[in-house]
Amino acid sequence: MSNLRNQVQLIGNVGNAPEIKNFESGKKVSSFSLATNEYYHKEGEKIQQTEWHNVVAWGKQAELIEKYVDKGKEVAIRGKLTSRSYEAQNGEKRYVTEILVSEILFLGGSENPKE
C-alpha cells in the first residue's frame, strides 16, 4: 500500500496547447491544463461539472507531450500532487497545486505526431 501514497490518476481533455520550456542543461518541461468532467442529474436535467487541473511533466514525458499532445486531446495521466508558492510581480505570494506526471497515455484518436 505504500505506493498508493500521493498518487493521482485522471482522464481528461487538454485545455490549452502545452507550453514547452527548454533549459540550457538540456532538460525540458511541459505544462498544460487538464479538464475532467462529471455528470449528474438535477430535477431531470443532466448537468456537467468541469474541474481544471494544472499538469507538469519533465524529461521524456515532456518530450512525448511536445510531440503528441495538443489542445482538446484526451489523455490519461498518473502522477503525484505537488504544491509550491511564488511571488507575483505585484509582490503578492501565490500558491499553486499541480500534478507531476509520471506516466501518460494518449487516448481518443490518431497516434500520429503533431505537424
N, C-alpha and C positions, 0 to 999 in steps of 0.2 A: 504493500500500500504506500510505501514511501515515494514511489514515482508518481503518485496522484497529487502530491502537494504542488500547489500553484501551477495547475495545468488548465489550459483553456482550449476548447475546440469549437470552431464556428464555421458555418457555411453561410455565405452571403455574396452580395454583388459589390464589386469595386465601385466606389462613389466618385472617384476622380482619377485622372491619369497618374500613375505612380510617379513620385518625384525621386529621381536618382541623383545621388551625390557621389563623386569620386574623390578620394583623398590622395595626397601626394605619396602616402605609404603604399598605395595600390589597393587599399580597402574600398569597398563600395557599400553604400547603404541605400535602401529604398523605403519610402514611407507613402502610405495611402490610407484612405478611409474605407471602411467596410460596412455595408448596410445589411442588417439581419432583420427579417420580417416575421412577425407573429400575427395570427388572425384569431379573432374571437367574434362571437355574435352577441349583440346587444339589442334587445327589443326587435328581434327578427332581422336586423341589419348586420351584414358582415363588415367588420371593422379591421383595418390593417394598422398595426403599430410597428413603427420602424425604429430600431436602435442603431446608432452610429458608433463605430469603434475605430480608434487610431491604431494603425498597424505599422510595425517597423521590422525590416529584415536586413541582415548583414551578409556579406560574403557570397557564397554560392546561391543562397536563397534570393538575394538581391539581384544577382545576375539572371536567374530564371524569371523573376518578376519583370525585369527590364525587357527581356526577350519575348515573353508570352502574355503579359497581363496589360490590359487597357481598361478604360472606364467601362463599366457595365458587365465585365467578365465575371462569371460565377466561379468562386474558388472555395476550397475548404482549407482552413489553416489550423495548425496546432502550435501552441506556444505557451508562454507564461506572461502573467500580468507584471508590469513594471510601473513604477511611479517615479517622477522626477519633478524638480522645480527649476525655474529660471527667472531672471529678472527681465521684465519687458522694457522697452525703450523709455517708457514714462516712469520707470523706477519701481513699478508695481511687481510684486512677487506672484508668479503664476505657477499653477500645478497642473501636471499632465499625467494621465494614466494611459499606458499603451500596451499593446500585445506584441511581445517579441517573438517572432516566428522561428520555430524550429523545423516545421515541415509545411509544405504547401502542395495542394492537389488541384489541378486545373479541371474544372467541370464545365458542362453545358456548352459544347461547341467544338470547333476545329482546334486542333493542337498545332496548327501552323504558326510559325513565328510572326510577329507584327511586321508590317512592311513600312 
